Structures are given as C-alpha cells and as structure tokens.
Amino acid sequence: MRIYVLLSFMLLSSGFLWAQSLPGQNSGLTYNTDTLHLNAAEMELAGLINDYRNSRNLHSITLSASLSLVARVHVNDLDMNYRPGGRCNLHSWSSGGNWSSCCYTSDHSKAACMWEKPRELSNYKGDGYEIAFYSSYEYDTPTGLVEDALKGWKTSRGHNDLIVNLGKWATADWKAMGVGVYRGFVVVWFGEETDPAGEPMVFRD
C-alpha cells in the first residue's frame, strides 16, 4: 500500500539502492561541480518535469550543475540522517556536514535555510527552492521512483504550482533546475538565475 504523508509523499515498504557518489572536493568550495555526473534516474526526472511543463506550454528549464550539486548533497544527507515521522521535514539539513543545519518545519520558519543552500555549497548566487519526495517502496528500476515523485508533486497544489508557475510562483522565471535521486529520496531545486557553472555532466554507458 502506498501512503502519502503531508508534503513529503512518504511511501511505506522495503528499501532499495541505486548508488551514486558525492561530488569531489576542491580548495574553494566543499563540493565541486566539475566532478558531478547525473545518473540515468536524475536525467529521467529532469526530462519528465520538462515534458510536463511543455504540456502546459511552458519552456523547458535548463539543468544546472550547481543546483544539481546541492540536490546530490541533500539526498545523501537525507539518506544518512532523515528519520520519517518526526517534526523535521524533508527540507531539513543535518549538523553532519559543511553547511548550516536546520530542522525545517511546516510553518516555514526556517525557509532561509533552503533559499541559501546554493550559495553555501556552490557558486550559484541566487535563491534556491526545493521540492522533495521520499519512498521506501521497492521499485524494480529508478524510473518508477521518479515517476511516482512527479505524480505525488502533481497532486499537491503547492508543489505543482512551483513546477508549472501557478499561484504565488506565476511570475517566477525558472532559469536553472537541479535534480538528485538516491535510495528513495528525490529532490528538485529551482532557481531564477542562470548558473555560471553551466549544465552538469551525465554518466554515459
């Protein structure tokens, strides 16, 4: 049985793994976009989101190396430290890394903790806005996971509005998107500034 809970869209069953590494370090920042390669699940997710936007006569959003770096770091942090059912939701960051930690709650009192993460972890200077999904259902392939993530976001007015520029996001012009998928955690970051780091590299078979 698939059970959706609040904005996290948590599904209950057994876990699974599609391995991916964290970006390497450099001397200027903790993580380096030059070593980030998106995997097949992440590329599938980006394609599904842009296909959905195109179906609404909206432009595709360019993939961002910096925001994808933030997404990759966050899904790894969530995998290591997030505990379903607590007061801290999926936008929270642990105290176990080189970033400002926060317990993100439903009142959005820690919203700045989200907005500022791209500047903390990369050379992206704009604010970042995240949507997040978690599933412990055992999928046969990553495609099922990312498809369920998008289905879940479409059923949530707040998430859907952000993806397709409705409501309070109607005037936002998304020029950058970052994606991260790891062990059932799926996050997407949106930004209104072009990423100086360009687009991320992609794993090729």
Secondary structure, 3 states (H helix, E strand, C coil): CCCCCCCCCCECCCCCCCCCCCCCCCCCCCCCHHHCEECHHHHHHHHHHHHHHHHCCCCCCCECHHHHHHHHHHHHHHHHHCCCCCCCCCCCECCCCCCCCECCCCCCCCHHHHHCHHHHHCCCCCCCEEEEEEECCCCCCHHHHHHHHHHHHHHCHHHHHHHCCCHHHCCCCCCEEEEEEECCEEEEEEECCCCCCCCCEECCC
